[in-house]
Amino acid sequence: MRILLAFSLILSLASAKLTIVTGNHEPWVNNSRWIKGDKIAFLYSRPRKSGDWVLREYLPAHASSAAHFHSRGEANTVLSGTLYMGFGDKLDASHVVALPPGSYIYIPAGVHHYAITKDSSVLLEERGEGPFHSTRVANARGQHGSEAKPIIVIAGHEQWKPQAGFAESTMLLRGSRTGDHEWRENIRASYTSPVLMHRVGEANTVLSGREWLGVGDTRDLRHATLLGPGSFVYIPAGVHHYVITGGQPVVLQGSATSKLGTVVIPSRGNLKSR
């Protein structure tokens, strides 16, 4: 899967309290404390705060991070480039897993790991729950790493399952649908969802294809926002919304802290197009 970040815009829909990021105009800030040339952009909240957070990280070519670990689990999705991830107390470029664009890896709390880039830069999307912090293994004063196993899904090797009641198939990446979990959705082309709302907030990233996201009880393409590959949206609990896909299937990656509790809202009339 090749993921290209296209249009560049950050929208804040105050009335619906949605956060939408389309394209590659993320608010980058320098993060060279660990890796020279590294940058991060906060999409939703921040790791040091309580609750969910989502950020993107830019890693330059020919870069590496020292072996380190996190206070809580961290989910990473490769949006562009190929990341090489290894596990252990010391960086060893001969023992790494290649993660091409679209790949996913969940690293449990306390697992010692390191990352390497080669001839291309890498764009990562990272998700977790705060408060969250990172510690170099060299500074851990002999603290042993966790033996918990990472979850790795290589792009193109997803195991899709039909989703009853909706025009899509899904793959659970980690967790359970009644608790903290992440998933992927493969939504068919030319699909219009009913108007929906969730009982908890939901964070979604478009990995491939294009969709229109609208807010309200009337499905109206004229008032929907186009989300292409690389776009991110956080939909708070209780917001009425709908999704319309174009001529190609759409692959989304989503996360929530508990069961979504999806409710179908009666729509006011038929779909209105442009």
C-alpha positions as a Markdown table, in Angstrom:
| # | Residue | x | y | z |
|---|---|---|---|---|
| 1 | Met | 0.0 | 0.0 | 0.0 |
| 2 | Arg | 1.4 | 3.4 | -1.0 |
| 3 | Ile | 0.1 | 6.3 | 1.1 |
| 4 | Leu | 0.5 | 9.8 | -0.2 |
| 5 | Leu | -0.3 | 12.8 | 1.9 |
| 6 | Ala | -2.2 | 15.2 | -0.4 |
| 7 | Phe | -4.2 | 18.3 | 0.5 |
| 8 | Ser | -2.9 | 20.5 | 3.3 |
| 9 | Leu | -5.4 | 21.9 | 5.7 |
| 10 | Ile | -6.3 | 21.8 | 9.4 |
| 11 | Leu | -9.9 | 22.4 | 10.1 |
| 12 | Ser | -11.6 | 22.9 | 13.4 |
| 13 | Leu | -15.4 | 22.5 | 13.1 |
| 14 | Ala | -16.3 | 24.3 | 16.3 |
| 15 | Ser | -20.0 | 23.7 | 16.1 |
| 16 | Ala | -19.5 | 19.9 | 16.0 |
| 17 | Lys | -16.2 | 20.0 | 18.0 |
| 18 | Leu | -14.6 | 17.8 | 15.4 |
| 19 | Thr | -10.8 | 17.9 | 14.7 |
| 20 | Ile | -9.9 | 17.2 | 11.1 |
| 21 | Val | -6.4 | 17.2 | 9.6 |
| 22 | Thr | -6.1 | 16.8 | 5.9 |
| 23 | Gly | -2.7 | 16.5 | 4.2 |
| 24 | Asn | 0.8 | 17.4 | 5.2 |
| 25 | His | 0.5 | 20.9 | 6.8 |
| 26 | Glu | 0.7 | 19.5 | 10.3 |
| 27 | Pro | 2.1 | 22.0 | 12.9 |
| 28 | Trp | 5.6 | 20.5 | 13.0 |
| 29 | Val | 7.9 | 21.3 | 15.9 |
| 30 | Asn | 11.6 | 20.3 | 16.4 |
| 31 | Asn | 12.1 | 17.0 | 18.3 |
| 32 | Ser | 15.9 | 16.6 | 17.9 |
| 33 | Arg | 16.5 | 15.8 | 21.6 |
| 34 | Trp | 16.6 | 12.1 | 20.5 |
| 35 | Ile | 17.2 | 12.1 | 16.8 |
| 36 | Lys | 18.8 | 15.0 | 14.8 |
| 37 | Gly | 16.3 | 16.3 | 12.2 |
| 38 | Asp | 13.3 | 14.6 | 13.9 |
| 39 | Lys | 10.0 | 16.5 | 14.0 |
| 40 | Ile | 6.6 | 15.9 | 15.7 |
| 41 | Ala | 3.1 | 17.3 | 15.2 |
| 42 | Phe | 0.3 | 17.0 | 17.7 |
| 43 | Leu | -3.0 | 16.0 | 16.1 |
| 44 | Tyr | -5.0 | 15.4 | 19.2 |
| 45 | Ser | -4.0 | 16.3 | 22.8 |
| 46 | Arg | -0.5 | 15.5 | 24.0 |
| 47 | Pro | 1.3 | 12.5 | 25.6 |
| 48 | Arg | 2.0 | 14.2 | 28.9 |
| 49 | Lys | -1.7 | 14.9 | 29.5 |
| 50 | Ser | -4.3 | 12.4 | 30.8 |
| 51 | Gly | -6.4 | 10.6 | 28.2 |
| 52 | Asp | -6.0 | 9.7 | 24.5 |
| 53 | Trp | -3.4 | 11.4 | 22.3 |
| 54 | Val | -2.4 | 11.2 | 18.6 |
| 55 | Leu | 0.7 | 12.7 | 17.0 |
| 56 | Arg | 2.8 | 12.3 | 13.9 |
| 57 | Glu | 6.5 | 12.0 | 13.8 |
| 58 | Tyr | 8.9 | 12.7 | 10.9 |
| 59 | Leu | 12.1 | 10.7 | 10.9 |
| 60 | Pro | 14.8 | 11.8 | 8.5 |
| 61 | Ala | 16.7 | 9.2 | 6.3 |
| 62 | His | 19.7 | 7.4 | 7.8 |
| 63 | Ala | 18.5 | 8.0 | 11.4 |
| 64 | Ser | 18.3 | 5.8 | 14.5 |
| 65 | Ser | 17.0 | 6.0 | 18.0 |
| 66 | Ala | 18.7 | 4.6 | 21.0 |
| 67 | Ala | 17.1 | 1.6 | 22.7 |
| 68 | His | 14.2 | 2.9 | 24.9 |
| 69 | Phe | 10.9 | 2.0 | 26.4 |
| 70 | His | 7.6 | 3.7 | 27.3 |
| 71 | Ser | 5.5 | 4.0 | 30.4 |
| 72 | Arg | 2.4 | 2.9 | 28.5 |
| 73 | Gly | 1.7 | 1.1 | 25.3 |
| 74 | Glu | 2.2 | 2.9 | 22.0 |
| 75 | Ala | 0.6 | 2.2 | 18.6 |
| 76 | Asn | 2.5 | 3.2 | 15.4 |
| 77 | Thr | 1.3 | 3.2 | 11.8 |
| 78 | Val | 3.8 | 3.9 | 9.0 |
| 79 | Leu | 2.3 | 6.5 | 6.6 |
| 80 | Ser | 5.3 | 6.8 | 4.3 |
| 81 | Gly | 8.8 | 5.3 | 4.0 |
| 82 | Thr | 10.0 | 2.1 | 5.5 |
| 83 | Leu | 10.8 | 1.9 | 9.2 |
| 84 | Tyr | 13.1 | -0.8 | 10.7 |
| 85 | Met | 12.2 | -1.7 | 14.2 |
| 86 | Gly | 14.3 | -3.9 | 16.6 |
| 87 | Phe | 13.9 | -5.1 | 20.1 |
| 88 | Gly | 16.5 | -5.4 | 22.9 |
| 89 | Asp | 18.8 | -3.4 | 25.1 |
| 90 | Lys | 21.1 | -2.2 | 22.4 |
| 91 | Leu | 20.7 | -1.0 | 18.8 |
| 92 | Asp | 21.5 | -3.8 | 16.4 |
| 93 | Ala | 20.7 | -3.0 | 12.7 |
| 94 | Ser | 21.1 | -6.7 | 11.8 |
| 95 | His | 18.0 | -7.7 | 13.9 |
| 96 | Val | 15.2 | -5.5 | 12.7 |
| 97 | Val | 11.7 | -5.9 | 11.2 |
| 98 | Ala | 11.0 | -4.0 | 8.0 |
| 99 | Leu | 7.7 | -2.0 | 8.2 |
| 100 | Pro | 6.7 | -0.6 | 4.8 |
| 101 | Pro | 3.9 | 2.0 | 4.4 |
| 102 | Gly | 0.6 | 1.0 | 5.9 |
| 103 | Ser | 2.2 | -1.3 | 8.5 |
| 104 | Tyr | 1.1 | -1.3 | 12.1 |
| 105 | Ile | 3.0 | -2.1 | 15.3 |
| 106 | Tyr | 1.8 | -1.9 | 18.9 |
| 107 | Ile | 4.6 | -1.8 | 21.5 |
| 108 | Pro | 3.5 | -2.7 | 25.1 |
| 109 | Ala | 4.7 | -0.7 | 28.0 |
| 110 | Gly | 8.2 | -1.5 | 29.2 |
| 111 | Val | 9.3 | -3.3 | 26.0 |
| 112 | His | 12.9 | -2.2 | 25.0 |
| 113 | His | 13.1 | -1.3 | 21.4 |
| 114 | Tyr | 14.8 | 1.0 | 18.8 |
| 115 | Ala | 14.0 | 2.3 | 15.3 |
| 116 | Ile | 16.1 | 2.8 | 12.2 |
| 117 | Thr | 15.6 | 4.5 | 8.9 |
| 118 | Lys | 17.6 | 3.8 | 5.8 |
| 119 | Asp | 17.6 | 5.6 | 2.4 |
| 120 | Ser | 14.2 | 7.3 | 2.9 |
| 121 | Ser | 12.6 | 9.4 | 5.5 |
| 122 | Val | 9.6 | 8.0 | 7.4 |
| 123 | Leu | 6.3 | 9.5 | 8.5 |
| 124 | Leu | 4.7 | 7.8 | 11.5 |
| 125 | Glu | 1.4 | 8.2 | 13.2 |
| 126 | Glu | 1.5 | 7.4 | 16.9 |
| 127 | Arg | -1.3 | 6.9 | 19.4 |
| 128 | Gly | -1.5 | 6.2 | 23.1 |
| 129 | Glu | -2.9 | 7.1 | 26.4 |
| 130 | Gly | -1.4 | 9.6 | 28.7 |
| 131 | Pro | 0.4 | 10.4 | 30.9 |
| 132 | Phe | 3.0 | 8.9 | 28.7 |
| 133 | His | 6.8 | 9.2 | 28.8 |
| 134 | Ser | 9.9 | 7.5 | 27.2 |
| 135 | Thr | 13.1 | 6.4 | 28.9 |
| 136 | Arg | 16.4 | 5.4 | 27.3 |
| 137 | Val | 17.5 | 2.0 | 28.4 |
| 138 | Ala | 21.0 | 3.4 | 29.2 |
| 139 | Asn | 19.4 | 5.6 | 31.8 |
| 140 | Ala | 17.1 | 2.9 | 33.3 |
| 141 | Arg | 19.7 | 1.8 | 36.0 |
| 142 | Gly | 19.4 | -1.9 | 35.2 |
| 143 | Gln | 15.6 | -2.0 | 34.9 |
| 144 | His | 14.7 | -5.1 | 32.9 |
| 145 | Gly | 12.5 | -4.8 | 29.9 |
| 146 | Ser | 9.0 | -6.2 | 29.7 |
| 147 | Glu | 8.6 | -9.6 | 27.9 |
| 148 | Ala | 5.2 | -8.6 | 26.5 |
| 149 | Lys | 5.0 | -9.3 | 22.8 |
| 150 | Pro | 4.5 | -6.5 | 20.3 |
| 151 | Ile | 1.7 | -6.8 | 17.7 |
| 152 | Ile | 2.9 | -6.4 | 14.2 |
| 153 | Val | 0.7 | -6.2 | 11.0 |
| 154 | Ile | 2.6 | -5.8 | 7.8 |
| 155 | Ala | 0.8 | -3.8 | 5.1 |
| 156 | Gly | -1.1 | -6.1 | 2.7 |
| 157 | His | -1.3 | -9.0 | 5.2 |
| 158 | Glu | -4.5 | -7.8 | 7.0 |
| 159 | Gln | -7.0 | -10.5 | 7.8 |
| 160 | Trp | -10.4 | -9.0 | 7.0 |
| 161 | Lys | -13.7 | -10.2 | 8.5 |
| 162 | Pro | -17.1 | -9.1 | 7.2 |
| 163 | Gln | -18.9 | -6.7 | 9.4 |
| 164 | Ala | -22.6 | -7.6 | 9.7 |
| 165 | Gly | -25.0 | -4.8 | 9.1 |
| 166 | Phe | -22.6 | -2.4 | 7.4 |
| 167 | Ala | -21.1 | -2.4 | 3.9 |
| 168 | Glu | -17.5 | -3.0 | 5.1 |
| 169 | Ser | -15.1 | -5.6 | 6.5 |
| 170 | Thr | -12.9 | -5.0 | 9.5 |
| 171 | Met | -9.8 | -6.2 | 11.2 |
| 172 | Leu | -9.2 | -5.9 | 14.9 |
| 173 | Leu | -5.6 | -4.8 | 15.4 |
| 174 | Arg | -5.4 | -5.0 | 19.2 |
| 175 | Gly | -7.6 | -5.1 | 22.3 |
| 176 | Ser | -11.3 | -6.1 | 22.4 |
| 177 | Arg | -14.3 | -4.3 | 21.0 |
| 178 | Thr | -15.6 | -3.8 | 24.5 |
| 179 | Gly | -12.5 | -2.1 | 25.8 |
| 180 | Asp | -9.5 | -0.1 | 24.5 |
| 181 | His | -9.0 | -1.2 | 20.9 |
| 182 | Glu | -7.8 | -0.3 | 17.4 |
| 183 | Trp | -9.1 | -1.6 | 14.1 |
| 184 | Arg | -9.1 | -1.2 | 10.4 |
| 185 | Glu | -12.1 | -0.9 | 8.2 |
| 186 | Asn | -12.3 | -1.7 | 4.5 |
| 187 | Ile | -15.3 | 0.3 | 3.2 |
| 188 | Arg | -16.5 | -0.5 | -0.3 |
| 189 | Ala | -16.7 | 2.0 | -3.1 |
| 190 | Ser | -19.8 | 4.1 | -3.7 |
| 191 | Tyr | -21.1 | 3.5 | -0.2 |
| 192 | Thr | -23.3 | 5.9 | 1.9 |
| 193 | Ser | -23.5 | 5.2 | 5.7 |
| 194 | Pro | -26.6 | 5.9 | 7.7 |
| 195 | Val | -26.3 | 8.9 | 10.1 |
| 196 | Leu | -24.4 | 7.6 | 13.2 |
| 197 | Met | -23.3 | 8.6 | 16.6 |
| 198 | His | -20.9 | 6.9 | 19.1 |
| 199 | Arg | -21.1 | 6.8 | 22.8 |
| 200 | Val | -17.3 | 7.4 | 23.1 |
| 201 | Gly | -14.9 | 9.4 | 21.0 |
| 202 | Glu | -13.3 | 7.8 | 17.9 |
| 203 | Ala | -10.1 | 8.7 | 16.1 |
| 204 | Asn | -9.8 | 7.7 | 12.4 |
| 205 | Thr | -7.0 | 8.0 | 9.8 |
| 206 | Val | -7.6 | 7.4 | 6.1 |
| 207 | Leu | -4.9 | 5.0 | 4.8 |
| 208 | Ser | -6.1 | 4.8 | 1.2 |
| 209 | Gly | -9.0 | 6.0 | -0.9 |
| 210 | Arg | -11.2 | 9.0 | -0.4 |
| 211 | Glu | -14.3 | 9.7 | 1.7 |
| 212 | Trp | -16.6 | 12.6 | 2.5 |
| 213 | Leu | -17.4 | 13.1 | 6.2 |
| 214 | Gly | -20.5 | 15.1 | 7.0 |
| 215 | Val | -22.0 | 16.2 | 10.3 |
| 216 | Gly | -25.7 | 16.5 | 11.1 |
| 217 | Asp | -28.9 | 14.6 | 10.6 |
| 218 | Thr | -29.2 | 15.2 | 6.9 |
| 219 | Arg | -26.7 | 13.4 | 4.6 |
| 220 | Asp | -25.6 | 16.2 | 2.3 |
| 221 | Leu | -22.5 | 15.8 | 0.1 |
| 222 | Arg | -22.5 | 19.6 | -0.4 |
| 223 | His | -21.6 | 20.2 | 3.2 |
| 224 | Ala | -19.3 | 17.2 | 3.7 |
| 225 | Thr | -15.5 | 17.4 | 4.0 |
| 226 | Leu | -13.3 | 15.4 | 1.6 |
| 227 | Leu | -10.7 | 13.3 | 3.4 |
| 228 | Gly | -8.0 | 11.8 | 1.2 |
| 229 | Pro | -5.1 | 9.5 | 2.2 |
| 230 | Gly | -3.3 | 10.6 | 5.3 |
| 231 | Ser | -6.3 | 12.6 | 6.6 |
| 232 | Phe | -7.1 | 12.3 | 10.3 |
| 233 | Val | -10.3 | 13.0 | 12.2 |
| 234 | Tyr | -11.4 | 12.8 | 15.8 |
| 235 | Ile | -15.1 | 12.4 | 16.3 |
| 236 | Pro | -16.2 | 13.2 | 19.9 |
| 237 | Ala | -19.0 | 11.1 | 21.6 |
| 238 | Gly | -22.5 | 12.1 | 20.6 |
| 239 | Val | -21.7 | 13.8 | 17.3 |
| 240 | His | -24.1 | 12.9 | 14.5 |
| 241 | His | -22.1 | 12.1 | 11.3 |
| 242 | Tyr | -22.1 | 10.1 | 8.1 |
| 243 | Val | -19.6 | 8.9 | 5.6 |
| 244 | Ile | -19.7 | 8.7 | 1.8 |
| 245 | Thr | -17.1 | 6.9 | -0.3 |
| 246 | Gly | -16.2 | 7.6 | -4.0 |
| 247 | Gly | -15.3 | 5.3 | -6.8 |
| 248 | Gln | -12.7 | 3.4 | -4.9 |
| 249 | Pro | -12.7 | 1.4 | -1.6 |
| 250 | Val | -11.5 | 3.3 | 1.5 |
| 251 | Val | -9.2 | 1.8 | 4.2 |
| 252 | Leu | -9.5 | 3.5 | 7.6 |
| 253 | Gln | -7.7 | 2.9 | 10.9 |
| 254 | Gly | -9.6 | 3.7 | 14.0 |
| 255 | Ser | -9.2 | 3.7 | 17.8 |
| 256 | Ala | -11.4 | 4.1 | 20.8 |
| 257 | Thr | -11.0 | 3.6 | 24.6 |
| 258 | Ser | -14.1 | 1.4 | 25.0 |
| 259 | Lys | -17.0 | 0.0 | 23.1 |
| 260 | Leu | -18.1 | 2.5 | 20.5 |
| 261 | Gly | -21.8 | 2.0 | 21.3 |
| 262 | Thr | -22.8 | 3.0 | 17.8 |
| 263 | Val | -26.4 | 4.3 | 17.3 |
| 264 | Val | -28.1 | 4.8 | 14.0 |
| 265 | Ile | -29.9 | 8.1 | 13.8 |
| 266 | Pro | -33.0 | 8.4 | 11.5 |
| 267 | Ser | -31.9 | 10.5 | 8.5 |
| 268 | Arg | -34.0 | 13.5 | 7.3 |
| 269 | Gly | -34.6 | 12.6 | 3.7 |
| 270 | Asn | -32.4 | 11.1 | 1.0 |
| 271 | Leu | -28.8 | 11.9 | 0.2 |
| 272 | Lys | -28.3 | 15.3 | -1.4 |
| 273 | Ser | -25.5 | 15.5 | -3.9 |
| 274 | Arg | -23.5 | 18.4 | -5.2 |
